[in-house]
């Protein structure tokens, strides 16, 4: 595993607050506006060499390749800092082909998702739902909670609550509900050989929507950006594990749109914060969810801010 950047080794053990709530009054303070690209005044770095348990980060997304497209750079950066990485998809990507059967493309895309997780040195799981039918139902929620309990995350990253398609938005709802319930000892998933409840409620983050836009074409700004320029080429390599989708789009459009558009979006986000390439996140800070900025502390050297909070 690559060495963690120097800034990851400068903080105290007591900054590890992923499963505790901070004082709600702290949310009322006004943050000083930062110049584009400036990360001074942000959260201090978290020293992962001093914690008893390496933070476990789960990207819970709708389809194979969603995590790699939306937060692949962040996952690579977290891995470099010593985190354990997992990817959970709601589906096997069963509608991701115009020529193959649902069973064939599901097998192919599942293998590609596992190859991508292997590239990250991480875990992969699937909740077993179907494309276009990802919906908030009791049975689907039980499946998602069971899958999340198997990985037992400290941090969950999921889709933006507002995105271009309902599979993404419903995944966001499922992940939010599952994150809240994952540690409840009396909640039963009714699945075979169920995993035990998690040790605590994970911190929850939302990725940028696809293209960074809401359904009305307006930019939905993140709470903060993460500079992924140092890992951008590795993100291309990570995403290229999904060869079926890359070849499908390349055959239809005549160019390598799959990888090129990923780079274009990352560069666009980078211009918002003075980096060559970036990805954005928003943290869920509602009642009952951890508010400590654990991910920002882990990636302190790469966090960039543009938006002022009042």
Secondary structure, DSSP 8 states (H G I E B T S, - for coil): -----GGGGSS-GGG--TTS---GGGGGS------TT--TTS-----TTS-SS--EEEEEESSTTHHHHHHHHHHHHHHHTT-EEEEEEEE--TT--SSS-HHHHHHHHHHHHHHHHHHTT-EEEEEEE-TT-----HHHHHHHHHHHHHH--SEEEE--SS-SSHHHHHHHHHHHHHHHHTT-TT-----TT-----SS--EEEEE--GGGB-TTS-B---SEEEE-GGGHHHHHHHHTT-HHHHHHHHHHHSS-HHHHHHHHHHHHHHHTTTSSSEEEEEE---TTS--S-HHHHHTTTTEE------
